[in-house]
Structures are given as structure tokens and as C-alpha cells.
Amino acid sequence: MGVIAVESAEIRLGDTLHFRGHTTDFFQRVERMELDHQPVEHIGSGQQVAIQVSQRVREGDLVYRVSR
């Protein structure tokens, strides 16, 4: 699981995210995410959420929503 801070817009299950950083660059569909250890289907701006990821993500990586 990787924890991300949502700064704008929202993230929903099924969205495709692009994880990008110095050594990170991959796309992944959101299959599972949690807020306070409870599963959620969507999250709004100003919150932090844990997202199931298939690869390593690092502090400082940026995350972009590319599709719904």
C-alpha cells in the first residue's frame, strides 16, 4: 500500500493513476484503497488515502489521475 495526499479533484475505484518520480514511472488502475484502515470507494481533495500498488512508490513521487 502507498499513502498519497489528494490535493485536487477526487479518486474513485476504477480510476487509472500515473505514479511518477525520480525512479518511479508506472500506470495502475485503482482496485483497492483505504481511509483509516477501512475500505472506501472514493476520496476527495484534502485527504490522505492508502492505495494498493503493484510496484514500489517513494516519498516525493507525484500521482496523476489519467482516466476514470
C-alpha positions, 0 to 999 in steps of 0.5 A: 500500500502507498499513502498519497495526499489528494490535493485536487479533484477526487479518486474513485475505484476504477480510476487509472493513476500515473505514479511518477518520480525520480525512479518511479514511472508506472500506470495502475488502475485503482482496485483497492484503497483505504481511509483509516484502515477501512475500505472506501470507494472514493476520496476527495481533495484534502485527504490522505488515502492508502492505495494498493500498488503493484510496484514500489512508490517513494516519498516525493513521487507525484500521482496523476489521475489519467482516466476514470 
